[in-house]
Amino acid sequence: MASSAVSFRSSAKTGEGQDDDPGGVSTGRVLNSYEIREKAARSETKVPIPRQITNGDERRYSNSNFIANFSKGLPHNSLGEVDPVAYLSLLNGLGQGTSKALESNIRLGGTTKLVNPLAGLAFDLEGTDSHQLKIPPFPELKSKALADQAVELYWMALCRDVNFGRYGIDPKTIAAASELGVTAQTLFRGFTAGDVIGPYVSQFLIKKFNYGPYVMNGLMSVAKAGIDYLTDINSWLNNQNGTSFAGDPPDSTPQSVRNGRDLATYVHTDPNAGLFMSFYNAGIFLFENSAPLNLGNPYRDYDKQSPFGTFGVPFFLGLIGEAAARAFKAAWYAKWFVHRALRPDQYGGLVHMRLTGPKKSYPVDVRILNSMAVGETFSKFGSYLLPQAYPEAGPQHPSYPSGHATMAGACATILKAAFDGSAFFADLADNTVVAASVDGSLPVPVPDPGLTIGGEIDKLASNIALGRNFAGIHWRSDAEEGIRLGEAVALSILRDQGDNYPGEIFKGFAITTFDGENLMV
């Protein structure tokens, strides 16, 4: 390290600035920059190297065609079981960790490519390395915990077209709440305190705001009601093998987000399937409506200066993108190199084959086999397959954690660093609380139950994560642990940046985590 510092000193030219000149290009400035980077790097080396623990299913079912792991896109037999040689070849390619090895080892069953496995090996120059972060093991295939999550997914599919405002009124939602052991107000909601307060949909997904010179009216293109996919065995098998087909065109009438299908559509068509649009928009709305800054923002106390490149609008909106990019790397490491969890539609195939097919020994818990939701699905579709909202079902990468959820957790945490989460929504310039009308044609005012900025940020993260569950492509574990993983990514970025602001009176951002812990970061 000392030799590097010497090289910095020798490369500085006379007359290009003095060490005591804060506006000059000086040896001192170069050394300070180096030392800040070195301090952050050394701090990251102190993060414990976690033991990455799986549920053991990959080894447990290695003699049963890896039925508990993600295998979509590889060749499968008539029961939807992966060709074990193809699966082992994938593992071999992942083990070598090079594009050459993956290209030579992977044998696809169709034309759909696997999505970006090597992102899980990428390094970054800020924040904790993806391999030093961890999430709990994915539930075992045979567990009651996974069966319970599957029951919820079958009900989410059956309730896709029910307006959120009719939860507890519509008979399907009453039955769903009863079997799941929840109330109408908590049905299909996230795990944070803010999730269960007020309308299901976060205000940031439905409120009008100005996108520069463009007026965004809170309406969106939605999928047509009642159209579900992969409910027959032929289309399901083709999908397992990686054969894709186009779905139905969208509804021509723009709608406010009113039900699970609309939410699933939103997280299907957000740019490039998972970018940070929702959180960027939320930041614009909050800045536009004079939301109070985070209690740790030093510019709250300055009388003659306003924030911009540090602690201001471009600072935080730019950080949202940075956090998203790093969150995806962490998610892809966990997906491809640790857990390789099966998608819900794969599990639905096991349920279908267990109840109807020639193979009766798949070790799924009796809870799913006897579920009212599964029975209702068979009555409606003639199969026990989990109905999908997207024609291609889930993308070609493992389920756990959800990339959308991990991105959401990271970007929401940056929003929390920007704003005072304890402030009430009623204190904003545009303080009307809205929800979709009964027909979904527009957002309409509803009573304010005391929404806070932080609660609505948490709810936005859950909406984005659980929107993928409404589509039938992710588990609740994927959503909840993905959000927590993204939060860890963002917190590490904020910690690494803590020494970047000489001259500022900065002691850290006040952040309440998704699990309710109060931090100064």
PAZA-28743 format. One line per field, with one value per residue (C-alpha): residue number from 1; residue in one letter; x, y, z. Coordinates in Angstrom, 2 decimals, decimal comma, always signed. Layout:
<atoms>
pos <- c(NUM; ...)
code <- c(a; ...)
xx <- c(X; ...)
yy <- c(Y; ...)
zz <- c(Z; ...)
</atoms>
This chain:
<atoms>
pos <- c(1; 2; 3; 4; 5; 6; 7; 8; 9; 10; 11; 12; 13; 14; 15; 16; 17; 18; 19; 20; 21; 22; 23; 24; 25; 26; 27; 28; 29; 30; 31; 32; 33; 34; 35; 36; 37; 38; 39; 40; 41; 42; 43; 44; 45; 46; 47; 48; 49; 50; 51; 52; 53; 54; 55; 56; 57; 58; 59; 60; 61; 62; 63; 64; 65; 66; 67; 68; 69; 70; 71; 72; 73; 74; 75; 76; 77; 78; 79; 80; 81; 82; 83; 84; 85; 86; 87; 88; 89; 90; 91; 92; 93; 94; 95; 96; 97; 98; 99; 100; 101; 102; 103; 104; 105; 106; 107; 108; 109; 110; 111; 112; 113; 114; 115; 116; 117; 118; 119; 120; 121; 122; 123; 124; 125; 126; 127; 128; 129; 130; 131; 132; 133; 134; 135; 136; 137; 138; 139; 140; 141; 142; 143; 144; 145; 146; 147; 148; 149; 150; 151; 152; 153; 154; 155; 156; 157; 158; 159; 160; 161; 162; 163; 164; 165; 166; 167; 168; 169; 170; 171; 172; 173; 174; 175; 176; 177; 178; 179; 180; 181; 182; 183; 184; 185; 186; 187; 188; 189; 190; 191; 192; 193; 194; 195; 196; 197; 198; 199; 200; 201; 202; 203; 204; 205; 206; 207; 208; 209; 210; 211; 212; 213; 214; 215; 216; 217; 218; 219; 220; 221; 222; 223; 224; 225; 226; 227; 228; 229; 230; 231; 232; 233; 234; 235; 236; 237; 238; 239; 240; 241; 242; 243; 244; 245; 246; 247; 248; 249; 250; 251; 252; 253; 254; 255; 256; 257; 258; 259; 260; 261; 262; 263; 264; 265; 266; 267; 268; 269; 270; 271; 272; 273; 274; 275; 276; 277; 278; 279; 280; 281; 282; 283; 284; 285; 286; 287; 288; 289; 290; 291; 292; 293; 294; 295; 296; 297; 298; 299; 300; 301; 302; 303; 304; 305; 306; 307; 308; 309; 310; 311; 312; 313; 314; 315; 316; 317; 318; 319; 320; 321; 322; 323; 324; 325; 326; 327; 328; 329; 330; 331; 332; 333; 334; 335; 336; 337; 338; 339; 340; 341; 342; 343; 344; 345; 346; 347; 348; 349; 350; 351; 352; 353; 354; 355; 356; 357; 358; 359; 360; 361; 362; 363; 364; 365; 366; 367; 368; 369; 370; 371; 372; 373; 374; 375; 376; 377; 378; 379; 380; 381; 382; 383; 384; 385; 386; 387; 388; 389; 390; 391; 392; 393; 394; 395; 396; 397; 398; 399; 400; 401; 402; 403; 404; 405; 406; 407; 408; 409; 410; 411; 412; 413; 414; 415; 416; 417; 418; 419; 420; 421; 422; 423; 424; 425; 426; 427; 428; 429; 430; 431; 432; 433; 434; 435; 436; 437; 438; 439; 440; 441; 442; 443; 444; 445; 446; 447; 448; 449; 450; 451; 452; 453; 454; 455; 456; 457; 458; 459; 460; 461; 462; 463; 464; 465; 466; 467; 468; 469; 470; 471; 472; 473; 474; 475; 476; 477; 478; 479; 480; 481; 482; 483; 484; 485; 486; 487; 488; 489; 490; 491; 492; 493; 494; 495; 496; 497; 498; 499; 500; 501; 502; 503; 504; 505; 506; 507; 508; 509; 510; 511; 512; 513; 514; 515; 516; 517; 518; 519; 520; 521)
code <- c(m; a; s; s; a; v; s; f; r; s; s; a; k; t; g; e; g; q; d; d; d; p; g; g; v; s; t; g; r; v; l; n; s; y; e; i; r; e; k; a; a; r; s; e; t; k; v; p; i; p; r; q; i; t; n; g; d; e; r; r; y; s; n; s; n; f; i; a; n; f; s; k; g; l; p; h; n; s; l; g; e; v; d; p; v; a; y; l; s; l; l; n; g; l; g; q; g; t; s; k; a; l; e; s; n; i; r; l; g; g; t; t; k; l; v; n; p; l; a; g; l; a; f; d; l; e; g; t; d; s; h; q; l; k; i; p; p; f; p; e; l; k; s; k; a; l; a; d; q; a; v; e; l; y; w; m; a; l; c; r; d; v; n; f; g; r; y; g; i; d; p; k; t; i; a; a; a; s; e; l; g; v; t; a; q; t; l; f; r; g; f; t; a; g; d; v; i; g; p; y; v; s; q; f; l; i; k; k; f; n; y; g; p; y; v; m; n; g; l; m; s; v; a; k; a; g; i; d; y; l; t; d; i; n; s; w; l; n; n; q; n; g; t; s; f; a; g; d; p; p; d; s; t; p; q; s; v; r; n; g; r; d; l; a; t; y; v; h; t; d; p; n; a; g; l; f; m; s; f; y; n; a; g; i; f; l; f; e; n; s; a; p; l; n; l; g; n; p; y; r; d; y; d; k; q; s; p; f; g; t; f; g; v; p; f; f; l; g; l; i; g; e; a; a; a; r; a; f; k; a; a; w; y; a; k; w; f; v; h; r; a; l; r; p; d; q; y; g; g; l; v; h; m; r; l; t; g; p; k; k; s; y; p; v; d; v; r; i; l; n; s; m; a; v; g; e; t; f; s; k; f; g; s; y; l; l; p; q; a; y; p; e; a; g; p; q; h; p; s; y; p; s; g; h; a; t; m; a; g; a; c; a; t; i; l; k; a; a; f; d; g; s; a; f; f; a; d; l; a; d; n; t; v; v; a; a; s; v; d; g; s; l; p; v; p; v; p; d; p; g; l; t; i; g; g; e; i; d; k; l; a; s; n; i; a; l; g; r; n; f; a; g; i; h; w; r; s; d; a; e; e; g; i; r; l; g; e; a; v; a; l; s; i; l; r; d; q; g; d; n; y; p; g; e; i; f; k; g; f; a; i; t; t; f; d; g; e; n; l; m; v)
xx <- c(+0,00; +2,87; +4,41; +1,10; +1,01; +4,56; +3,59; +0,69; +3,08; +5,63; +3,00; +1,73; +3,21; +4,49; +2,14; -1,03; -2,36; -1,26; -1,96; -3,84; -5,98; -9,37; -10,12; -6,80; -5,56; -3,05; -1,06; -3,06; -6,34; -5,18; -3,96; -7,20; -9,20; -7,00; -7,24; -11,04; -11,24; -8,73; -10,65; -13,89; -12,16; -10,56; -13,89; -15,49; -12,80; -14,03; -17,47; -17,61; -17,55; -20,86; -21,41; -23,85; -26,36; -28,81; -31,84; -29,99; -32,61; -30,21; -28,25; -31,34; -33,08; -30,07; -31,33; -34,83; -33,96; -33,36; -37,08; -36,57; -34,35; -34,64; -34,24; -36,42; -35,02; -33,16; -34,58; -37,28; -39,14; -42,91; -43,37; -41,50; -38,40; -35,11; -32,62; -30,09; -27,12; -28,15; -28,58; -25,18; -23,64; -25,13; -23,65; -20,29; -20,42; -21,37; -18,56; -16,01; -17,54; -16,64; -18,72; -16,76; -17,56; -21,25; -21,53; -19,92; -21,78; -25,35; -27,78; -31,07; -34,39; -35,75; -34,68; -35,00; -31,63; -30,73; -30,48; -27,02; -25,61; -22,21; -23,68; -23,42; -19,62; -19,19; -17,28; -18,16; -16,15; -18,65; -20,70; -20,32; -19,32; -22,26; -20,57; -20,35; -24,12; -26,49; -30,13; -31,65; -32,00; -34,99; -37,75; -37,36; -39,53; -41,24; -41,86; -45,17; -43,67; -43,33; -46,77; -48,25; -46,60; -47,94; -51,49; -51,16; -49,98; -52,94; -55,29; -53,46; -54,00; -57,69; -58,11; -56,13; -59,14; -60,66; -60,44; -58,35; -61,22; -63,45; -61,16; -63,33; -66,44; -65,70; -66,31; -62,95; -61,06; -63,16; -62,26; -58,60; -58,35; -60,03; -57,70; -54,59; -55,58; -55,38; -57,82; -59,15; -56,92; -53,76; -54,58; -51,65; -49,91; -46,25; -44,57; -43,83; -45,88; -46,74; -48,08; -51,27; -52,27; -54,62; -55,09; -53,28; -51,47; -48,79; -49,60; -46,41; -47,85; -51,11; -50,62; -50,32; -46,98; -44,97; -42,17; -40,37; -42,74; -44,87; -47,93; -48,21; -51,85; -51,56; -53,10; -51,38; -51,87; -53,13; -53,60; -57,07; -59,06; -59,53; -56,64; -54,23; -51,51; -49,87; -53,02; -52,78; -50,03; -48,78; -48,18; -46,67; -44,22; -43,24; -42,53; -40,35; -38,27; -37,78; -40,29; -41,96; -45,01; -46,70; -49,58; -52,78; -52,67; -53,29; -56,58; -56,95; -58,36; -55,77; -56,50; -55,44; -53,78; -56,85; -56,09; -53,43; -53,42; -52,74; -49,90; -48,49; -48,71; -46,85; -43,88; -43,94; -43,61; -41,42; -38,37; -36,23; -38,16; -37,03; -35,37; -35,89; -38,62; -41,07; -38,62; -37,25; -40,84; -41,53; -38,47; -39,65; -43,10; -41,69; -39,24; -41,94; -44,28; -41,73; -41,36; -39,13; -35,54; -34,06; -33,24; -29,56; -29,37; -27,00; -28,83; -31,77; -29,59; -27,96; -29,48; -27,49; -26,91; -29,17; -28,32; -27,76; -24,78; -24,53; -27,65; -29,98; -32,29; -29,67; -27,65; -30,47; -32,08; -28,67; -28,07; -31,31; -29,83; -26,51; -28,22; -30,36; -27,36; -25,54; -28,67; -29,07; -25,51; -26,25; -29,51; -27,90; -25,16; -27,75; -29,90; -27,34; -24,46; -26,14; -29,82; -31,02; -34,59; -37,41; -40,07; -43,67; -44,87; -42,42; -43,89; -47,37; -46,29; -45,31; -48,71; -50,48; -48,46; -48,88; -52,67; -53,25; -50,15; -48,41; -45,82; -47,30; -44,22; -43,32; -42,64; -44,96; -46,76; -50,36; -51,35; -51,11; -52,74; -55,82; -55,97; -59,28; -57,35; -55,94; -59,39; -60,86; -58,09; -58,92; -62,62; -61,82; -59,03; -59,22; -55,67; -53,80; -51,11; -50,51; -52,13; -49,64; -50,31; -47,48; -47,37; -43,68; -44,28; -41,12; -37,89; -35,00; -33,20; -33,77; -36,53; -34,83; -34,51; -36,67; -34,62; -37,48; -37,70; -33,95; -33,94; -36,99; -35,36; -32,24; -34,01; -36,53; -33,64; -32,15; -35,53; -35,49; -32,07; -33,51; -36,66; -38,01; -39,99; -41,85; -43,50; -47,19; -48,43; -50,99; -48,13; -47,18; -48,23; -50,30; -51,66; -54,80; -54,81; -56,21; -57,12; -58,44; -62,13; -64,41; -64,07; -60,39; -60,86; -59,18; -57,76; -60,29; -59,82; -60,21; -59,91; -56,37; -55,74; -52,52; -50,16; -46,50; -43,85; -41,81; -44,83; -45,68; -42,06; -42,17; -45,52; -44,09; -41,30; -43,82; -46,11; -43,24; -42,11; -45,56; -46,70; -44,45; -46,19; -49,56; -48,14; -47,39; -43,65; -42,24; -42,65; -43,26; -39,75; -38,40; -40,14; -39,41; -35,80; -35,13; -36,29; -34,04; -31,07; -31,56; -31,71; -28,36; -26,85; -28,05; -26,98; -23,47; -23,31; -24,40; -21,82; -19,04; -19,96; -19,93; -16,51; -17,12; -18,33; -15,51; -16,82; -20,35; -21,74; -22,88; -23,39; -25,42; -28,92; -31,75; -33,31; -35,97; -35,40; -38,14; -38,12; -38,59; -35,03; -33,89; -30,37; -27,99; -26,06)
yy <- c(+0,00; +2,41; +1,98; +2,96; +6,11; +6,95; +6,51; +8,92; +11,51; +11,15; +11,47; +14,86; +17,70; +20,96; +23,88; +21,83; +22,64; +22,89; +20,42; +23,10; +24,16; +22,34; +23,35; +22,27; +18,95; +18,16; +15,28; +15,53; +15,24; +12,14; +10,57; +11,38; +9,76; +6,70; +6,47; +6,72; +3,91; +1,84; +2,37; +1,24; -1,79; -2,72; -2,30; -4,72; -7,32; -7,36; -8,54; -12,20; -14,75; -16,56; -20,25; -20,56; -23,22; -24,87; -27,00; -30,12; -31,00; -31,04; -33,89; -35,47; -35,91; -36,41; -39,93; -38,62; -36,36; -33,30; -32,71; -30,07; -27,72; -25,22; -26,89; -24,89; -24,54; -27,86; -31,03; -32,84; -36,13; -36,54; -36,03; -32,74; -34,21; -32,82; -34,95; -35,59; -35,52; -32,07; -30,86; -32,19; -30,52; -27,22; -27,74; -28,49; -25,27; -23,27; -24,91; -23,78; -20,32; -19,18; -18,28; -20,82; -23,61; -22,72; -22,46; -25,86; -27,61; -26,33; -28,38; -26,56; -28,26; -25,39; -21,99; -19,88; -18,97; -19,17; -15,71; -14,40; -17,01; -15,28; -12,12; -14,05; -14,07; -10,37; -8,12; -4,56; -1,58; -0,50; -2,28; -5,75; -8,42; -10,56; -13,71; -12,22; -11,82; -14,66; -15,59; -18,53; -21,93; -22,27; -24,47; -28,17; -29,67; -32,00; -29,34; -28,02; -24,53; -24,83; -26,42; -23,47; -21,06; -23,05; -22,90; -19,12; -19,04; -21,12; -18,69; -15,69; -17,15; -17,75; -14,20; -12,38; -10,51; -9,48; -5,75; -5,22; -3,17; -6,28; -8,44; -9,87; -9,38; -11,55; -15,24; -16,38; -14,01; -15,08; -18,72; -17,81; -15,92; -18,81; -21,50; -19,35; -18,30; -14,54; -11,62; -9,82; -6,84; -8,97; -11,32; -11,52; -8,56; -8,10; -8,58; -4,97; -2,81; -0,43; -3,20; -3,72; -0,05; +1,45; +0,41; -2,66; -0,68; +1,82; +5,43; +5,59; +3,16; +5,01; +8,74; +11,29; +13,08; +15,10; +13,31; +16,44; +18,01; +14,86; +14,35; +10,78; +10,07; +6,88; +4,66; +1,77; -0,84; -4,06; -7,69; -8,90; -10,41; -14,16; -15,23; -17,67; -19,86; -23,28; -24,91; -27,94; -30,51; -29,95; -26,23; -26,82; -29,43; -27,22; -24,42; -26,66; -27,47; -23,83; -23,35; -19,95; -18,51; -15,14; -14,30; -12,39; -8,65; -6,30; -4,62; -1,46; +0,55; +2,00; +1,21; +2,13; -0,80; -2,51; -6,23; -8,90; -9,30; -5,58; -5,74; -8,80; -6,94; -3,97; -6,10; -7,94; -4,84; -2,59; -1,77; -4,83; -6,84; -5,45; -2,06; +0,57; +2,62; +2,36; +3,73; +6,41; +7,56; +7,48; +9,65; +12,16; +12,28; +12,81; +15,52; +17,18; +17,27; +18,64; +15,52; +16,22; +15,07; +12,27; +13,36; +12,66; +14,88; +17,74; +20,20; +20,24; +22,45; +24,74; +28,21; +29,34; +26,14; +23,64; +20,07; +18,88; +16,71; +15,59; +14,87; +16,27; +15,10; +13,78; +12,28; +10,05; +9,30; +8,22; +6,04; +4,19; +2,93; +2,06; +0,05; -1,83; -2,94; -4,27; -5,93; -8,00; -9,33; -10,45; -12,09; -13,87; -15,31; -16,74; -17,99; -19,76; -20,62; -21,43; -22,40; -23,17; -23,29; -24,58; -22,24; -22,51; -23,82; -26,72; -27,50; -27,30; -29,98; -32,25; -31,67; -32,46; -35,63; -36,74; -36,42; -37,60; -39,08; -42,44; -41,34; -41,09; -40,70; -37,02; -35,88; -32,87; -32,24; -33,38; -29,79; -28,89; -32,11; -31,52; -27,77; -26,16; -23,87; -26,83; -28,39; -25,11; -24,90; -28,37; -27,48; -24,39; -25,65; -29,45; -29,76; -29,21; -27,11; -23,65; -21,15; -18,61; -14,96; -14,82; -17,02; -17,77; -18,28; -17,58; -16,40; -18,76; -18,40; -20,00; -18,72; -17,86; -14,98; -12,85; -10,39; -7,90; -8,24; -7,82; -4,74; -3,43; -3,88; -2,03; +0,85; +1,30; +1,58; +4,41; +6,18; +5,77; +7,43; +10,32; +11,05; +11,17; +7,95; +8,92; +11,88; +11,47; +11,31; +13,95; +16,46; +16,32; +18,98; +16,36; +14,59; +12,90; +9,15; +7,25; +3,73; +2,28; +2,79; -0,25; -0,54; +0,45; +3,31; +5,89; +6,46; +7,89; +9,47; +7,23; +7,98; +8,39; +5,81; +7,59; +6,55; +7,42; +7,94; +5,05; +2,75; +3,48; +2,91; -0,48; -1,22; -0,29; -2,82; -5,51; -4,62; -5,05; -8,31; -9,85; -8,74; -11,51; -13,93; -12,90; -13,95; -17,41; -17,24; -16,64; -17,87; -15,77; -16,76; -15,30; -12,01; -11,59; -12,77; -10,93; -7,67; -8,27; -9,12; -5,95; -3,93; -5,41; -4,43; -0,83; -0,44; -1,58; +0,97; +3,77; +2,70; +2,67; +6,21; +7,60; +9,25; +10,78; +14,19; +16,36; +19,58; +18,24; +17,75; +14,20; +11,58; +9,05; +8,44; +7,46; +4,32; +1,94; -1,50; -3,67; -5,65; -2,51; -1,93; +1,72; +2,34; +5,24; +4,41)
zz <- c(+0,00; +0,82; -2,66; -4,22; -2,11; -3,21; -6,85; -6,35; -4,92; -7,70; -10,42; -9,17; -11,22; -9,75; -10,21; -10,65; -7,19; -3,60; -0,83; +1,11; -1,87; -1,72; -5,31; -6,78; -8,15; -5,46; -4,13; -0,92; -2,76; -4,64; -1,43; +0,38; -2,42; -2,26; +1,52; +1,49; -1,06; +0,89; +4,15; +2,52; +1,02; +4,35; +6,08; +3,64; +4,34; +7,94; +6,88; +7,96; +5,18; +5,69; +5,29; +2,40; +3,45; +1,06; +1,90; +0,73; -1,90; -4,84; -3,30; -1,70; -5,05; -7,30; -8,04; -8,78; -11,70; -9,50; -9,08; -6,35; -8,31; -11,11; -14,51; -16,90; -20,39; -20,22; -21,82; -19,78; -20,02; -20,35; -16,59; -16,68; -15,02; -16,25; -18,16; -15,35; -17,72; -18,94; -15,35; -14,29; -17,33; -16,19; -12,73; -14,31; -16,31; -13,23; -11,31; -13,91; -13,89; -17,40; -20,42; -22,46; -20,01; -19,90; -23,67; -24,14; -21,29; -21,45; -23,52; -23,97; -24,53; -26,63; -27,87; -24,72; -23,24; -19,56; -18,05; -17,17; -14,72; -14,64; -13,08; -9,82; -10,11; -10,94; -8,55; -7,62; -6,38; -3,76; -1,14; +0,31; -2,20; -3,25; -1,95; +1,56; +1,75; +2,50; +2,78; +4,67; +2,98; +0,67; +2,19; +1,46; -1,26; +1,20; +3,84; +5,07; +4,80; +1,02; +0,72; +2,64; +0,24; -2,70; -1,29; -1,18; -4,80; -6,00; -4,22; -5,66; -9,13; -8,46; -7,11; -9,82; -11,18; -7,85; -7,13; -3,99; -2,59; -2,62; -0,49; +2,27; +0,11; -2,91; -2,01; -3,39; -1,13; +1,87; +1,15; +0,60; +3,89; +5,71; +4,36; +4,82; +8,33; +7,70; +7,60; +4,54; +5,39; +5,52; +2,61; +0,16; +1,83; +2,70; +6,06; +7,06; +9,40; +6,56; +4,35; +6,31; +6,63; +4,07; +0,41; -0,89; -3,60; -2,57; -3,33; -5,39; -7,96; -8,43; -7,78; -10,56; -10,89; -13,39; -15,21; -16,34; -18,89; -19,06; -16,87; -15,58; -14,80; -12,75; -15,46; -17,24; -19,93; -18,34; -19,31; -20,22; -17,37; -17,13; -19,37; -17,71; -19,18; -18,77; -17,42; -19,76; -19,69; -23,26; -22,91; -19,48; -20,81; -23,74; -21,30; -19,12; -22,19; -23,07; -25,85; -25,63; -27,34; -27,54; -25,25; -25,82; -26,59; -23,65; -22,84; -24,91; -21,97; -19,54; -15,91; -12,43; -10,61; -9,16; -8,76; -8,71; -12,48; -12,96; -10,44; -12,22; -15,52; -14,06; -12,99; -16,31; -18,46; -16,29; -18,44; -19,10; -16,53; -13,24; -13,48; -10,82; -12,52; -9,61; -7,05; -9,35; -9,92; -6,19; -5,59; -8,20; -6,60; -3,12; -4,15; -6,27; -3,27; -0,82; +1,30; +4,34; +3,97; +6,06; +9,60; +8,89; +5,80; +6,74; +4,48; +6,86; +9,09; +6,49; +6,06; +3,02; +1,01; -0,73; -1,75; -5,31; -6,28; -2,67; -0,61; -3,29; -6,07; -8,57; -5,73; -4,50; -7,86; -9,17; -6,12; -6,84; -10,11; -8,50; -5,77; -8,28; -10,34; -7,29; -5,92; -9,09; -8,74; -5,20; -6,24; -9,19; -7,00; -4,61; -7,50; -9,65; -7,33; -4,01; -3,98; -7,55; -6,24; -8,42; -9,78; -8,53; -11,92; -11,55; -8,13; -9,66; -12,10; -9,22; -7,63; -10,90; -11,51; -7,91; -8,15; -11,73; -13,28; -13,26; -10,71; -7,21; -5,02; -5,34; -1,76; -1,57; +1,72; +2,07; +2,84; -0,84; -2,05; +0,12; -0,43; -1,32; -3,71; -5,64; -5,87; -7,13; -9,71; -11,03; -11,21; -13,26; -15,54; -15,52; -14,20; -10,95; -12,61; -11,13; -13,56; -14,87; -15,71; -18,27; -21,40; -20,78; -17,02; -15,02; -16,64; -17,25; -13,95; -10,54; -8,31; -5,00; -4,34; -6,61; -8,64; -8,55; -4,76; -4,25; -6,46; -4,59; -1,19; -2,33; -4,06; -1,25; +1,20; -0,85; -0,74; +3,04; +3,11; +1,11; +3,12; +6,66; +6,74; +9,91; +8,16; +7,36; +3,80; +4,81; +5,19; +1,49; -0,98; -2,85; +0,19; -1,13; -0,51; -3,50; -4,60; -7,85; -8,48; -8,57; -12,34; -12,24; -14,69; -12,44; -8,96; -6,52; -3,07; -0,02; +3,72; +5,03; +7,78; +8,79; +6,01; +6,47; +3,82; +5,19; +5,31; +1,69; +0,63; +2,36; +0,72; -2,69; -2,21; -1,28; -4,20; -6,65; -5,06; -4,57; -8,02; -9,31; -6,92; -8,33; -11,70; -10,30; -10,90; -7,40; -3,84; -0,71; +0,41; -2,82; -2,11; +1,58; +1,61; -1,65; -0,07; +2,94; +0,70; -1,32; +1,88; +2,97; -0,38; -0,12; +3,50; +2,60; -0,23; +2,10; +4,69; +2,09; +1,08; +4,62; +4,32; +0,88; +2,03; +3,45; +4,90; +5,38; +8,87; +8,18; +10,87; +8,92; +7,57; +9,91; +8,44; +9,72; +8,24; +6,78; +10,02; +12,11; +13,39; +13,63; +12,26; +11,63; +8,45)
</atoms>
